[in-house]
Structures are given as structure tokens and as C-alpha cells.
């Protein structure tokens, strides 16, 4: 029982991070029908920038809380700038090109960003300095750290904020209108380019926060970390129904739980034949199942425009 | 108010509109009639900047607008009700109306205007929280017109408002269009239903394969034997 609860906790933490990243995929897809495969790299850049700032300030005598806030602000600012730039430089010129062209470009951008990060931060693994308070709480024999609680809470707050932004504000309305019909949205006076830029910037800010969470929680940062994380978050977005905001949140959390429980029990289930290092298999098994049985995702539904 | 000179629209090598010249005066309702494929919708799309014109000039209140980005037209006072209505299906009626007022910031006046739209179309008020995609075609047309009015346009462009609607609904929609025009709105109406369009408008232009072949007061066009034969089915 305690193992079960422990895996649920781990799954929720992992799932919150997936959900934040999945939102970036789903927002961009919703607005312009593009899978931005470079999004995982933005998470990595966020993690790298946050780590760099933390290392710079770790001996400054500032309170830990302040250091983390500065690191977060730095990561968010850099990621927003990177997200804005890749849309301007790589995707905007291809707005009217066949869909395959921006997709291949996205993979290209991803490789460019990885290599840039390798040039800047090197090819080694970086460890996150152990500066965070490590208070632990017991829940029926399972432990949850204060960091894990913080991650889940902040992720939940950011997702709630995003949902309010999209469903309750003028800007959010313009985003939804653009995603439904960009031509008509233009007729209403919506500047599509602005909305698309804004979507990239918001998605990148969420990715930056996720980057800091990953580096703080798993203590390891590497220039290649964005690749697998990106693919998993993409899977989460597809699981929920790509283009759907609530779907990305649900898909992220579910995927985190599936992975965590799968990794926890796969040893017992297979009599020790397969171990927890098969964790990554689950995400892609889920992806394949979704694509076969429910390609529109869990909450992906369509209301057609009646003639 | 609107002066179109030598307007040309081309899709690839095919010319859909071959240098047409027409104008709409302030406070007037003018109609552009013609058969399917005559180039009426292409003309309207070029005016609303959804298509790039291949040539010619479009002057609105003395200002050349054929090079403006499409999202700036609405703040100039031009609103288009597109062919096929183009409501946002996954947004509620209220949200669709708010999108119509996107270019405005005066919250109270916006609320007052949506009440006005609801009084024009009481049917929309009953369903104000319903998603637009769940409405019937006629209700969507009402919404599309209401949404266009929400920007407080000076010039209203209507593209085939009767298309695909039941006769009773068409009648209702045209009553509203008439009343909006009577209140002083300048309207350019593109219609395949020539009889209906000529009955509500003051002047008409007849388009055939991308060219304007005939123009006159609507009552005279209605009486014109050529028009009667070609478009009124007599």
C-alpha cells in the first residue's frame, strides 16, 4: 500500500511537469496546426539557465527563496525570447507552406537548439546544487517532500491561470477564435501574427517553469534532456486530445501516473524479468494505443459547423 | 463612400474578376447580383482583404484600402458577413458577439450593443450561452450579422446571406437587413437570389464572368427584360 501511494505521489509530480510542457504543444497546435518539436528543447534551456543562475548565486548569501525566484525569472525571460525568436525566424516564413515543411523545420530547430546548448553548457551532466529545504511529510508510510508539494501546487496554479486567461479574457477569446478560424478572426480585427507570437511566448514561459522543476526535482541537467521529455509531453498532449487545453492537463497527469505506477510494478508483474528502467516504454505504448483506438484523444471532440 | 476602380482578382492564372468599377454612396444599399461563379464573392473577399487584388484600386472614404492588412479594416469601419456565415462554432453566442466587438474597448457600449443585437434577433438571446456550432443555419446567419454589427461598422458587406436557408428564414433575415439599412447603414449586398436583392436595394450591378455588364436602379433592373430572363427565371 505504501508503495502504491508513493508511486501515486511520484506520478502526480511527474505528471504536473508533463502537463505544463504538454500545454505548450497543445496551444501551438491549436492555433496553427503545427507540432513544435523544438518545445522540449525550450524546457532544457529553461533548466540550463535556471541551473546557471543558481550556481552563480549559491554562495552569494541570498536566501534560497530569492535565488530560486531570480533563477525562475531568468529562465522564463530567456525561454520567452527563444520561443518568440524561433517562431519569427523558423515558422513564420513557412506559414503558407505545406504542413510537412514546418514539421521538418521544427525537428531542425530542435537539433540546432540542442547543439547550441551543448556549445554553451558542455556535454556533461550538471548537478543541481542541494540548496532546497528537504522537509518531508509522511502519508500512510509514503513520503512527500516539500519540493514535490511545491511543484504540484505551482503547476496547478499556472494551469488554472492559463485556463482563466484562455476562457475569461479578451486575449484568450482572440486565441480561441484564431484557433477556430484564423481568416474570420482577422475580419474581427485580430492581428494573427501577434496572437501566434503570444502563444509561443506563453508556452515557452510554462516550459521554463517546467525546466526549473525538472532540474530541481531530479537534480540532473543535460543538453539532451529536452528530447525525451518533449516526446513524453507530446504523448501526453495526444493522449488528452491535441489542441485541447484541458486535455493536455489531463493527459499529462495520467501519463505521469501510468509511468510511475508502471515503473513501480513492472518488476513484480514480470517476476523481475523487466525492471523499472523500462519506464519509458509505457509512454510510447500509451501513444500507440491512443493513435490506434482513439486518435482524437480522451477529450478531443468536434462540434462541426453546420451548413 | 466606397469607390472601386478596375479591380481584378486572379486565382493562379485564372481571372475571377476582370477589372470592375463600381461605387457605393453613403447610406445606400447596393447589390451585386449574378450567377454562381460570376466573381461576386471574389470581389467581396478582395474588398475585405481576405484575397489580394491583382490590380485596381479600392478607395473607402477617400483612402486607399487595397493594401491594408485585413485586421485593420474593421477599425476603419468595414465589416464583412462572410459566405457560409463563418461563426466560431466552439464559442458561445455571447462570445461570438464579443469577438465582433474585438476592435472596441468601450465595455458598456459593447454590452448595450449586444442587447440591441438580441432585440433584432430574440432567438439568439434565448440561446446566448449555447455554442454557435449547435445553432441552425438560419440562427448562425443571424449571429454572423449580429457579430458584424457589433463592430459598429459604417459599411456592411454581406455575402450571400440567403444561401442554404429556408424561405421563411430568408424573409426574416432580409427584414433585419432592410431595417439596418433604413437606420442609415451603408450596405453592399452580394446575392444569388436576384429578385430578393433587387427588392431591398436602391441600386444594382449585374456581374457576368468577372465583369459588370449592367447597372441601374434596382426597380429598373427588376423591370429589365434581360434581367428578368437571366436572373428572375422568366
Boltz contact constraints between the chains, C-beta under 6 A:
constraints:
  - contact:
      token1: [A, 173]
      token2: [B, 95]
      max_distance: 6.0
  - contact:
      token1: [A, 177]
      token2: [B, 88]
      max_distance: 6.0
  - contact:
      token1: [A, 177]
      token2: [B, 99]
      max_distance: 6.0
  - contact:
      token1: [A, 180]
      token2: [B, 88]
      max_distance: 6.0
  - contact:
      token1: [A, 180]
      token2: [B, 90]
      max_distance: 6.0
  - contact:
      token1: [A, 183]
      token2: [B, 50]
      max_distance: 6.0
  - contact:
      token1: [A, 184]
      token2: [B, 86]
      max_distance: 6.0
  - contact:
      token1: [A, 186]
      token2: [B, 70]
      max_distance: 6.0
  - contact:
      token1: [A, 186]
      token2: [B, 71]
      max_distance: 6.0
  - contact:
      token1: [A, 187]
      token2: [B, 80]
      max_distance: 6.0
  - contact:
      token1: [A, 188]
      token2: [B, 99]
      max_distance: 6.0
  - contact:
      token1: [A, 188]
      token2: [B, 102]
      max_distance: 6.0
  - contact:
      token1: [A, 189]
      token2: [B, 71]
      max_distance: 6.0
  - contact:
      token1: [A, 189]
      token2: [B, 74]
      max_distance: 6.0
  - contact:
      token1: [A, 189]
      token2: [B, 102]
      max_distance: 6.0
  - contact:
      token1: [A, 189]
      token2: [B, 103]
      max_distance: 6.0
  - contact:
      token1: [A, 190]
      token2: [B, 71]
      max_distance: 6.0
  - contact:
      token1: [A, 191]
      token2: [B, 71]
      max_distance: 6.0
  - contact:
      token1: [A, 303]
      token2: [B, 89]
      max_distance: 6.0
  - contact:
      token1: [A, 303]
      token2: [B, 90]
      max_distance: 6.0
  - contact:
      token1: [A, 303]
      token2: [B, 133]
      max_distance: 6.0
  - contact:
      token1: [A, 305]
      token2: [B, 89]
      max_distance: 6.0
  - contact:
      token1: [A, 305]
      token2: [B, 133]
      max_distance: 6.0
  - contact:
      token1: [A, 307]
      token2: [B, 164]
      max_distance: 6.0
